[in-house]
Amino acid sequence: MSFDRNRVPSWRPGYRFQYEPAQQGHVLLYPEGMIKLNDSAGLIGGLIDGQRSVAAIIEQLQRQFPDAPEVGDDIEQFMEVARGEHWISLA
Amino acid sequence: MASTGSASPEVPVGLPLWLLAELTYRCPLQCPYCSNPLDFARQGQELSTAQWFKVMAEAREMGAAQIGFSGGEPLVRQDLTELIGEARRLGYYTNLITSGIGLTEEKIAAFKQAGLDHIQISFQASDEQVNNLLAGSKKAFAQKLEMARAVKAHGYPMVLNFVTHRHNIDRTDRIIELCLALEADFVELATCQFYGWAQLNRAGLLPTREQLQRAERVTNDYRERLKAEGSPCKLIFVTPDYYEERPKACMNGWGSIFLTVTPDGTALPCHGARQLPIAFPNVREHSLQHIWYDSFGFNRYRGFAWMPEPCRSCDEKEKDFGGCRCQAFMLTGDASNADPVCSKSDRHGVILAARAEAEHATQPITDLAFRNERNSRLIAKS
């Protein structure tokens, strides 16, 4: 099953991605809950804006981290998990 | 953030990520399982808008990310829109936890404008008659339905909360169907926990094991169906600890994540802790920094050094922290004891007796002690 990188992710309505200084990291906030995101998920999450496609997110992070291997795979995997958890929708 | 406090050195103190703002004990409903203290009618004066602003700013600075506006019924506070606006400005994820009574479409829109993120509406039952009987209001059910629809129409995520007990738990299928029809994002099927008014009415509320198992089976069937349909609706089933052999990890540990501020400014590690024989600090007199890290009350049951046996030598103590301090206090007279839900507790018999009692209970809803000012004053006096 191949992942369509042309799709555009957006956060589920009412879900909020933000940086938390006290936790020194990004979180996803939703009704009565919070997911602490690891550093790479935080970087990916910061580029989800309902405009950029998955391909655009991959391109941007590859440019930012030219030495990191398999950025594309990591991002696809994040999108799959986030969609499975209903944190994002993919248009 | 480093601790400046006196908690036992072996366990670092966590951040108060969750601030529960109990704005008022005033409420138009009379639910006989209310978690408010029995003597709510004689509690002190409510905090002012400015005092809440200070509490919210301090907690946010210390790492609080979620705020729940609760009560009582938070809608009776005239400054609710202002409080929501300030909380959102500070960066909180803002949750309104309401019965829906007193809510209007205008308010829903105004709260949205102020930055409210989410609304939770509590129901008493899936059918109008039982709902209104439990709520002590003839109009409650219709109002809740109308407001739940309006909440979704205004684009909020919505949690619907049902406290379940022996009088409504057999309708779990109907409850879930109702929530799906109302497009809830989360459904909390919260089997009654026995604190406050619920403890007073326990014999009339505790479901039988059979009732509970059936409700859990129904819930699991729906979960599978929703998953197969790709539905985003999540069902949360809270079992009553009375049917467990190990206690719940109450509040994820004392003073570990949760900070409750009650209407009069008393700060608590959980909303039930007021009944404990501990002088908890008040936000009128102390900063939240002091309260969370340094106060006696918040450090009282942190770590493990306070534990007597059987918890002290138990290899599960880091998993459940010996259960709930309030339940230990209510059922054994000493909050340091193991929560009697644990089968290792020498007082586990009180839980077994409650289960046996549930098998034969016959008390109708109308015989429950309803949560109202009159009953509260009577209880406080006696």
Interface residues (C-beta under 8 A of the other chain):
Chain A: R12 P13 G14 Y15 R16 Q18 E20 A22 Q23 V27 L29 Y30 P31 E32 G33 M34 H86
Chain B: M1 L15 L17 M62 G63 A65 Q66 G68 G91 Y93 N95 D117 H118 Q120 G155 Y156 P157 M158 V159 D185 F186 P232 K234
